[in-house]
């Protein structure tokens, strides 16, 4: 199924269920003022590099910055991914930090679609958004202190068993922000019933550099150990992929080159209609016996473009070849970490490899000035989980995930299937 509308019908008919452990954040989102002339006129730092240069120029001195509040929103592995999947029709149970005595009001819309079980008050992340990325600074608070025993004390062992028995996909995250990640994973695996139902685990590590390499390798080895029993899916962005690939002397891609090449290919595709019009014009002129000078010159010019067209065709062929290299490197790393699936999402494309499917590459539409970037990766993941539960093939799963995150970036809204039609 290659048509997006056909894929969305499959999502409408999906009956899957996910259970997610164990975080919860309130995102305080800010923009940073670069300069201001008066109350109404100011400019923002739109690029991360501009802001980095401002910090660098300060040397060892102090830096004074003005912040503009952009929004407050729920955030984190469980609410973002769970809500994104639920908006696409997935039944979701979320266990995390959403409010101690009652839910923080920010989580109410999540609670309307998902079954939520709160362990404590949420942590806080300060998010500084730019056109080309975001800077996140978290005060981990209660999320950092979440333990398996706390989960048992809050839900009870029977309720946990019931949720796991009903689930098709189980998520634990974020690895980098939940110190008890390994403990929670082991305990969850011990409670999954041996009833013949095939359940999958899903992970987003968030930041490979947050912990040392030994901690990363310990967790990867643990997941590899359980992979034969419960197929493991790891989803990473381009920065996390680069850190992971570096451990195996592999590179994902040359980011700047990919950006330029993606834009170039987009422009060439846009010229297709013009080339067709010119080709048809030449055909008509050649068919005329009384070819005038102007037409002759036009034909000469079109023939002169042949080399350029060949060059562009060769360029596109080379880019397709790079996609094959990215798929090859991703599959190489997947086999070495021993997971069933490895998914990589970037602003320009997504790639996925699996033990039972051929590697897939799906280009995405680059959003130059997103309305909202915090939560974008989680929206991709939610779309991917929804597509997985609908039984779609890898390339189709990536297509749905790309469509979901593209809508989110352009509108600052978690999409439903109707939004994607």
N, C-alpha and C positions, 0 to 999 in steps of 0.2 A: 504493500500500500504506500504509494508515493505522494498521493494527494493529501494535503493537510486536513481538508474537511473530512476525508474518509478516516484519517487517523483520529480525529476528534470524536467521530461516532463511536470508535472503539473505546475511547475514554468514557463516553456517556454510559456505555454498557459494562464498565468495569465494576467488580464487586470487592475489591481488595481492601485490606485493613493494615494500618501501620501502628506501631507503638514506639514512642521516642523517649529516651532518657538523655540528660537530666540537667537542664540549665534554665535560664530565664533572665533576660536583661531588659532594662529600660534604656533606650537609645536617646541621648540628648544630642541632637544634630545641630551643628553650627556651620556658618560661613565666616571667613576671615577677611576683614577689610584691609585692603592694600593701601588705599589713600582716600582721604575725604576732603572735599573743598567746603561743603556746608552741610546743613542738616539733610538735604535731599539729594545731594550729588556725591557719589563715592564709587570707587571701583573695588572689586573683590579679587582675591587671589584665585584665578580660574585654573591654574596649572600647579600641580604639586611641585614641579621643579622651580617655579617662581618663588614659592613659599620656602623651599629648601635653600635657595640662594639668599633669601632674606635672613634666615637663621644663620647661614654660614658667614654672611658679611658682618654679623654682630661680633664675631670672634668669641672672646671669653666674657664679653660684657652682657648686660641685660637686654631683653627685648620686650617692648611693650606692644601689645596687639589688641585690636578691637574685634569683638565677636558679635555676630548677629544670629539670634536664635532662628533656626529654620523649621524645626518641628521636634516633637517628642513622639516616640513610637516604641512598640514592643520590639524586642530583638532576641537573637540567640538561635541556637541549633534547633531546639524543639519547637518554639512558637513560630519561627519563620518558615522552616521546612514543613512542619505540620500544617500550618495555615495555607501555605502555597499549594500543598497536595490536596487539602480539603476543598479549596476553592475549585479544584479540578475534579471533584467528585469522590475523593478518597476518604474513607472513614479513618479518623486519627484519634489515638489516645496519647496524651502528652503528660509526662511526669517531670516536674521541674520547680523552679522558684518563681511563682507568679503573685505571691502575696501571702503573708503569714496568717492573718485573721480573716481576710477576705481578698479576693482578686484585686490587684491594682486595676483601676479603670481602663488603662491602656490595653489590657488583655481581654476585655469583655467581648470584643468582636471575634477574637480567637475562640473564646469559650462558647460562642453561639454555634460554631461549626465543629468544634472538637471536644472530646471528653478530656478535662484537665484535672490533674491532681497536684496540688501545690505543697511543696515541702517547706518553703520559707519565703521571705521577701526577695524580690529580684535584685540582681546586681545592676550596676550602672556603667554604661559605656558612653564616653564622649566621642562623637563622630564629627570629623571635620571633612566636609565634602568639597571636592573640586570637580571640574569637568572631566578630568582624566583619571580620577581615582579618589581614594578616601584614606584618612588617617584615623585609626581607632585607638583610643586609650581607655582601658577598662579598669574600674575598681571592682575586683572580683567578688569581694564581700562574701555573701552567703553561698554563692555558687562554688567558690573555692573550698567551702567546708562541707559540701554534699558528700555523704557516705552511703554505702549500701545499707547499713543499719538504719540510717535515717529514712531511707525509702521504705524499708520493711516496717518500721515503727509507724509511718504515716499511712501506708496502704494496707498493710497486712500481707502475709505470705500468700494466702489463698487468692486475694485479689490480683496480686502480681501474676500468679500462675494462670489465672483466668484470662488476663489481658494477653499474655504470651501465647496461650493456646489459640486464641482468636486471631492472632496476627499472622500476616504473610511476610511482612518486612519489619525488622526491628532495628532501630537506630540508636547509637550511643555517641554523644558528643557534647561539646567539642573536645577532642583529645587534648589540645594544648591548654585548655582553660579549666578542665575538671581533673584535679589530681587523682581522684579515685577511679579514673577511667578503667584501668585494668581490672580492679576489684569488681566494679559493676559488671563488666563484660563477663568475667568468670562466673559470677553468681547468676546472672541472667541465663547463661548457657546451661547451667546446672538445673534450671527450673523449666526448661522447654520440654514439653512432653514428647515422648518417642511414639508418636501416633501415625507415622508414615507421611505426614504433611511436610512438604518442602518449604522451609522458611529461610529467608535471606537476611543478612545483616548489612547495614548501610552506615558508612562513616564519612565525616568531613573533619579532617584534623585541624583545620583553620590556620595554623602557623607552625611549620616544622621547626622553626628556629627558636620557638618559645622554650623548648626543653633541649637538653643536650642529646648528642647522637646516641648515647647508650640507652637513654630512655625511649627514644624513637625506635631503635632496633629491638628493644625488649617488647614494646607493644606490637610492632610488626610481626615479630616471631610468634607472639601469642595469637594474633589473628590468623596467621598462617596455620598454626596448629589446629584451630577450629574450622578452617575452611572446608575440609572434607565432609564435615558434619553439617555445617551451615555456610553456604556459599557467601563469600564476602565481597562487597562492593565498596571501593574507595573512590571518592570524588574529590578532585583538587583543582585549584585555579592555576594559572600559568606560573605564578611565583612559587607556589607550593610544589608544583611539578618540577620546576627548575632545581629546587633544593633536593627533591627525591631523586631525580635523574642524576644529579651530580654524584651521588653515592655509588653509582654504577658507571661513572665516566661517560655519561650520555648527556646530550643537550636536547631540549624540547624544540626550539627554533630560535632564529634570530629575530627578536621581537620587532625591531625597527623595520627590518626588511619585510616581515610579514605585513606590517601596517601599510608600507608603501605598495607592496605587491597587491594587497587586497583592494586598495583604492584604484590602482592601475587597472586591474581586471574589471572592477566595477565600471570604470570609464570605457573600457573596450567593449563591454557588453552593451553599454549605452549607445555605442556607435554602430551597433549591428544594423539597426533600421536604416541609418544613413548609407552604409555600405550596400545594403540591398537596393536602395533607391538608385544609387549611382550605377550599380551593376545593370539594373533594368534599363536605365537611361542609355548606357553604352550599347546595350543589345539593340535598342530601338534605333539608335543613330547608325549603327553598322548596317542595319537593314535598309537604310535610305540611300538611294543611288546618288541623290543630289546633296551629299554631305558638305556642309558649308565650312568655312575656315574655323568659325567659332566652335563648331561641333568637333572638328578635327583636333583643335587645341585641347578641348575638354577631354577627348578620348586619350590624348597623349598624357595629360595630367593623371587620368585615372590609371593608365598603364604604369605611370611612374610611382603610383602608390602601391603597386604590387609588392615591391620589396618590403615596404613598411607593414603591409598586411601580413606578409610571411613572417616578419620579425615579431609582430604582435602574437601571431599564432604560436610561434616557437616559445615566446615568453610564457603564454598561458600553459603550454605543454610542460614547461619547466616547473611552473607553480604546482601543477598537478603532481609532478614528480616529487616535489617537496612534501606534499600531503602524504605520499607513500612513505617517505622517510620518517615523518612524524608518527605515522601509524606503526611503522617497524620499530622505532625506539620505544614507543609506548608499550607495545607487546613484549619487547625485551624486558622492560622493567616489571611489567605485570607478572611475567613468568618467574622473575627473580624474587619478588616479594611473596609470591605464592597465593595471590588472591584470585577469585573467580572473575572479577571485573575491575578494571581501572578506567576511570572516566576523567577527562581533562576538559575544563571549560575556560575559554578565553574570550575577550571582547570581539574576536574575529572568527573564531571557529570552535568547534568541540570535536573531540576524538574519543572513541571508546574501543576497548579491546576486551575480549572475554574468552574463557576457555572453550566455549561451545559455539562461538560465532567468529566470522572473519572480522578483522579490525575495520572500523568505520570512521569516516571523516565527514563532518557536516559544517559547511561555511555558514556564518551568521551575518546579519546586517549590523554593521558597526554603528553605534549610537554616539555621535560626537559630543553632544551636550545632554547628558541624562538628567532628568528631573530628580531622580533618586538613585543613588548607587548602593547605599548600605542596605543589605538584604538581597542584592542581585544574585549572588552565588547561591544563596539559599532558595531563591525562586527557581533558578535552574534546577537545583536538586529536587525541589518539590515536583516540578514538571517531569523530571526523569523518573521519579518514583511512580507517579501517576501512570506514565507510559509503560513502565515495567509491569505494573499490576494489570494493565490492559492486555498484556501478552504481546506487545509490539516488538519488532526486530530492533537490533541495536541502532541502525541508522535512523529508524523512525522514532526511537526513544530520544535520540539526540535532536532530531528535528522538533519534536514537541517541546523539549527543554529549552532549545534556542528561541522558539516562538514565545514561550512563557517569559523568559528573562528579557527579551526584546520589548515586549509589551510593558513590563514592569519599569524598565529604564525610561521608556518614552512617556509613561503616564503616571508613574509613582504609585501604581495600583497593582495588587496581586490579581492576575487575570482569572476569569472563569473560562470554560470552554466556549461560551458565547462570545466573549471578547476576542478570542483567537480565530473565530470564523470570518 
